[in-house]
Amino acid sequence: MAGSPSLDGWLQRLAKVMSNGKEMWQRRWFVLQGNTLCFYNSPDEVSGPPKWTLDLQHGSKAFIGSEPTRIELYAGSEKAS
């Protein structure tokens, strides 16, 4: 990823497991660059393509979660906490 990140660190992402449809928390490394939030499995993978990205500029919302250290991000049907 070109340039310095605005912010980076670990986040937990609530994701559905394809095999059984249940939701589980997945720990992901994130890099916030401008309006784009990129997720990786670990900081070692930042030099390659992200696992997925979330465009925060178009149609996204953020809420303070039920816990003091939790936020919820929504972009279309995608959710990250």
C-alpha positions as CSV (number, residue, x, y, z in Angstrom):
1,M,0.0,0.0,0.0
2,A,1.5,3.3,-1.1
3,G,2.0,6.1,1.4
4,S,1.8,6.1,5.2
5,P,-1.4,4.8,6.8
6,S,-3.6,7.3,8.7
7,L,-4.2,4.6,11.3
8,D,-3.5,0.9,11.6
9,G,-4.0,-1.9,14.2
10,W,-6.1,-4.9,15.1
11,L,-9.9,-5.0,14.8
12,Q,-12.4,-7.8,15.3
13,R,-14.7,-8.5,12.4
14,L,-18.0,-10.3,12.8
15,A,-18.2,-12.7,9.8
16,K,-20.4,-15.5,8.7
17,V,-18.8,-18.9,8.4
18,M,-19.8,-20.2,4.9
19,S,-20.1,-23.9,5.9
20,N,-22.7,-23.5,8.6
21,G,-23.9,-19.8,8.3
22,K,-23.0,-19.0,12.0
23,E,-21.3,-15.7,12.8
24,M,-17.9,-15.6,14.5
25,W,-15.4,-12.9,15.4
26,Q,-12.3,-12.8,13.2
27,R,-9.2,-10.8,14.3
28,R,-7.9,-8.8,11.3
29,W,-5.1,-6.2,10.8
30,F,-6.5,-3.0,9.4
31,V,-5.0,0.0,7.6
32,L,-7.0,3.2,7.3
33,Q,-5.8,5.2,4.3
34,G,-7.9,8.2,3.5
35,N,-11.5,7.0,3.1
36,T,-10.5,3.3,2.6
37,L,-10.3,0.7,5.4
38,C,-8.2,-2.3,4.3
39,F,-8.2,-5.6,6.1
40,Y,-5.4,-8.2,6.2
41,N,-4.8,-11.4,8.2
42,S,-1.7,-9.9,9.8
43,P,0.6,-6.8,9.6
44,D,3.1,-9.0,7.6
45,E,0.6,-9.0,4.7
46,V,0.3,-5.2,4.2
47,S,2.9,-5.2,1.4
48,G,0.4,-7.4,-0.7
49,P,-3.2,-6.9,-1.7
50,P,-5.8,-6.6,1.2
51,K,-8.1,-9.5,2.1
52,W,-10.9,-7.0,1.5
53,T,-11.6,-3.2,1.6
54,L,-14.4,-1.0,2.9
55,D,-15.0,2.3,1.2
56,L,-16.1,4.7,4.0
57,Q,-16.9,7.6,1.8
58,H,-20.0,6.3,0.0
59,G,-23.0,5.0,2.0
60,S,-21.1,4.1,5.2
61,K,-22.2,4.7,8.8
62,A,-20.4,4.3,12.1
63,F,-21.9,3.8,15.5
64,I,-20.5,3.5,19.0
65,G,-21.0,0.0,20.1
66,S,-22.4,-1.5,23.3
67,E,-18.9,-1.7,24.8
68,P,-16.5,1.3,25.4
69,T,-13.9,0.0,23.0
70,R,-16.3,-1.0,20.2
71,I,-17.5,0.8,17.1
72,E,-19.6,-0.7,14.3
73,L,-19.0,0.2,10.7
74,Y,-21.5,-0.4,8.0
75,A,-21.0,0.0,4.2
76,G,-23.8,-1.5,2.2
77,S,-24.3,-5.0,3.5
78,E,-20.8,-5.2,5.0
79,K,-20.3,-4.8,8.7
80,A,-17.1,-4.5,10.7
81,S,-16.8,-4.0,14.5
